[in-house]
Each structure stands twice: as C-alpha cells, then as structure tokens.
C-alpha cells in the first residue's frame, strides 16, 4: 500500500493508493502555511488519518510520495512557486511525525507518472503530459522512466512561441504559457471582446459573472464568429508548442490535461490533432503521436506521487 500526497496552492490532498493505482481513501485540508515544520506535520497528519481509518500501521506502507509545486532534490524541497519553502528537508521533518519512507517529485512530473501508469499513457514507453491551467506544465516519460532532470525539468510553458510577444510571469516575452494557459486564453478573450463589441463573448461572460477559460469555447459553440476565430488562434498556439515538443522527443502519445482540456472536442482536441499531424516532423516516417485527453483529472498527481517508485 502507498500514500500519495498532492500539495496544491490552496489544498493539501492525500490518498491511500494500492499498487494498481486505485485510490482507496482520501483526506484533504486547506493549506494554511506557517512554518516548514508545521507544514510537514500537516502532511504527516493527513497520512496518519488515512492509516488509522484503514486500520494500517506505518510499516504497512511501502512509501509516501509527495508532489510539490516546485523543485526538489531527493528528500529536500529546493524551491516552490506559491508556498514559501526554500531548502527544506521535508523527508526528515515528515518522518519525525510518521516514519514512512518518502519520495518527492515536482507535481507536474507526478501527474505525468499517474497518467502514464493508470491513464492516457498506459502501455507506452515514451509519453508526455501537457497541463493547461493557470500556467502550462509538462512531464516526460522517456524510455519507460520519468525524466526528472535536475528538479526544474519540464517547464515547457517557458519556451517562446511568439518572439517579443506577451509578457510572461517568468519575465520573458512570448512564452507558450502566455498563450496556451487558461490565463493566456482569458487575456486573449479580453482582447477579442475589445476588438469585437458585437461579439457574443460579452453576453457569455456576463452570464457567468466574468471572463473564464471556457468563455471563448461557450461563445464559439453558439456560433459567434469572433469566438470561433479566438478558439482557432488559441489552438494554433497550443499546437505550436505541442508540435515543438513532439519534434524534440517523439513520444508515442501526448496527453493534454488541466481545466482547458475539458473544452468541446471539435473546438480543441480535433483541430489540435489536425495541426500536429500536418506539421510534426515524425510525420515523415508515419510515426505521428496520438494526441489524447488526459484521463485522471485532479487525481493524476496523487496517483503518480504514490507510484513514483515504478517510474524511477
Ligand atoms: Zn515564461
């Protein structure tokens, strides 16, 4: 039996996971950060709750895997994006509360492992996950193993797709993330609304209390011309990055996850597949990767964290 812990920006979620990736029980709590010691105690507390509910002892757990939104090295957190954790020996702090072996990985890498073992990537040896959320995340399985690099690998969102383009949160201009993330889509939606006062985008946004990632797709489904054009522009940017990655890594399959991936198939996944098939380099040998929707949703990171041993 394994424990998988997903450290999100607002919530901490732990799951009791069996060796086949099935989640048997989950426990969660809001993230209220005070100190690294408290943080480790909270994570151990979640795992302890799962153990006691299942009538298990610490020795029944092979390992606890923890997905961290940042860079890790062994049992230490080097850096996190939204939580003030720098150079924290998390494994040591966690084991002071609950003595279970701990393995940590970047959260996007955990999601890639989860999708590879139990979701869209099952049966592949070379596989890639791209997550479209607030930012754009990525994780790679190469030759049947997670490519973990030096802790900051898979930052696919920060390759430039538009020289001199929109300013990215990382300080660079024209990053893929500034166009293909939900945040980028929302920015482009505001721009389209300004350029097209007649567009249904205005009514759709008003109905839902503001512009969201889905606004463009909702208006496009109702046949709005400006929204259809916006969705097309978005998919072209998305496909540019996916095609770049396919050309570098030639995976057998690419899974697209995150909130935006829930958009209607004809507006997102179908045109994405068409562009990648038409433009990717491996087409010259007829080896075009399958472009799939991720299958595990928000559970991918937790399942992948639990099963990290099988990918390393
Ligand atoms: Zn960037």
Boltz pocket constraint, residues with backbone or C-beta under 6 A from the ligand:
constraints:
  - pocket:
      binder: B
      contacts: [[A, 157], [A, 158], [A, 159], [A, 168], [A, 169], [A, 170], [A, 171], [A, 172], [A, 175], [A, 177]]
      max_distance: 6.0
